[in-house]
Amino acid sequence: MLIGELSRRVGVSERLLRYYERMELIHSERRTNGYREYDDQTAETVRRVRALLAAGLPTRVIRQVLPCTVDEAALRPCPGILTSLREQLNVLDQRAADLETARSLLRQTIAATENPPDCPLPSSPGQSN
């Protein structure tokens, strides 16, 4: 199938499919006219890539785990896969902790702004108090 048909089948733009190909997540053959031609299995591969991206995996990790996928949510225990997945989980846990810190600081700032301590408002330049 051509890239346009694959795009329609999986609901992903042609541009994104070309990106996946550059990242070596999917592969195509080239026709004599230069058009990309994908086999029927590529649609399933794209669905797996999308599921792994949604799970927070970067494309470099997806490239490693993709050959071990069974379906959109399951992997065979290939060598090194669990280590990569655990490392990525640690990255996501750290991001979540950083976000929680930022949320807490923002809540404090909002609360302090809504309930300011009794203090005089700053005077405009040229005004005397």
Secondary structure, DSSP 4 states (H G I P E B T S, - for coil): -BHHHHHHHHT--HHHHHHHHHTTSS--EE-TTS-EE--THHHHHHHHHHHHHHTT--HHHHHHHGGGEEETTEE---TTHHHHHHHHHHHHHHHHHHHHHHHHHHHHHHHHHHS--S-PPPPPTT---
